[in-house]
């Protein structure tokens, strides 16, 4: 029974602090933008990184309550490590940088910076000495069976939310990979049938189509590219729209930049041929 009670307490702590983090993120981003920004990777009103951060701080630093200075620096380091690892994993998993602190002084690979780390240290002090005692007392007032039901409902909603968001992002990765293959094939076709640039474009183009099946190959690849783009747009448009608003400064990965560069090269070449 003690184990179950502790587990439910930590689970509810996680959601309370995730919700609090979502509020902080929304305020932090909405005020400068002068409009509401529904911050967060998931649909629901919670930012799990704050929930995990609060749990790490409250559990691991409980034995250092008599030393606020140590709590500050340890909280600063632990939460910064969490942010760095989260950024790294999400970038590798979804081929995007969801935040970038490269323009801040004293940053590490743009994933963490001294300013935010200092704020996390201050938040650690606030959570441990002010907020968590109140949250803990509040949770303890709730009967165990009610905690269990609330936790079950929250878990099911969170799992559904997480599953669908990750599914949408991974499906987008698959769409991008297929578009990338088509664009690379299209670029290769153009490269294979390129002629001496010293000749007039009209002569190059006519010679290419007279001596090869380039026109048919180009048409087939272009049709596939167009179909893939339409399919990607049809996949979870709401998810992409919401995430683009939640993370307006997200940076695409090198892989996606290469796709865009390929598309730009192909577009310019086709435009030259069309002149």
ZIWO-V918371 format. One record per residue. N is the residue number from 1. SS is DSSP state (H for helix, E for strand, L for the rest). Layout:
n/ss
N/SS
N/SS
This chain:
n/ss
1/L
2/H
3/H
4/H
5/H
6/H
7/H
8/H
9/H
10/H
11/H
12/H
13/H
14/H
15/H
16/H
17/H
18/H
19/H
20/H
21/H
22/H
23/H
24/H
25/H
26/H
27/H
28/H
29/H
30/H
31/H
32/H
33/H
34/L
35/L
36/L
37/L
38/L
39/L
40/L
41/L
42/L
43/L
44/L
45/L
46/L
47/L
48/H
49/H
50/H
51/H
52/H
53/H
54/H
55/H
56/H
57/H
58/H
59/H
60/H
61/L
62/H
63/H
64/H
65/L
66/L
67/L
68/H
69/H
70/H
71/H
72/H
73/H
74/H
75/H
76/H
77/H
78/H
79/H
80/H
81/H
82/H
83/H
84/H
85/H
86/H
87/H
88/H
89/H
90/H
91/H
92/H
93/H
94/H
95/L
96/E
97/E
98/L
99/L
100/L
101/L
102/L
103/L
104/L
105/L
106/L
107/E
108/E
109/L
110/L
111/L
112/E
113/E
114/H
115/H
116/H
117/H
118/H
119/H
120/H
121/H
122/H
123/H
124/H
125/H
126/H
127/H
128/H
129/H
130/H
131/H
132/H
133/H
134/H
135/H
136/H
137/H
138/H
139/H
140/H
141/L
142/L
143/L
144/H
145/H
146/H
147/H
148/H
149/H
150/H
151/H
152/H
153/H
154/H
155/H
156/H
157/H
158/H
159/H
160/H
161/H
162/H
163/H
164/H
165/H
166/H
167/H
168/H
169/H
170/H
171/H
172/H
173/H
174/H
175/H
176/H
177/H
178/H
179/H
180/H
181/H
182/H
183/H
184/H
185/H
186/H
187/H
188/H
189/H
190/H
191/H
192/H
193/L
194/L
195/L
196/L
197/L
198/L
199/L
200/L
201/H
202/H
203/H
204/H
205/H
206/H
207/H
208/H
209/H
210/H
211/H
212/L
213/L
214/H
215/H
216/H
217/H
218/H
219/H
220/H
221/H
222/H
223/H
224/H
225/H
226/H
227/H
228/H
229/H
230/H
231/H
232/H
233/H
234/H
235/L
236/L
237/H
238/H
239/H
240/H
241/H
242/H
243/H
244/H
245/H
246/H
247/L
248/L
249/L
250/L
251/E
252/E
253/L
254/H
255/H
256/H
257/H
258/H
259/H
260/H
261/H
262/H
263/H
264/H
265/H
266/H
267/H
268/H
269/H
270/H
271/H
272/H
273/H
274/H
275/L
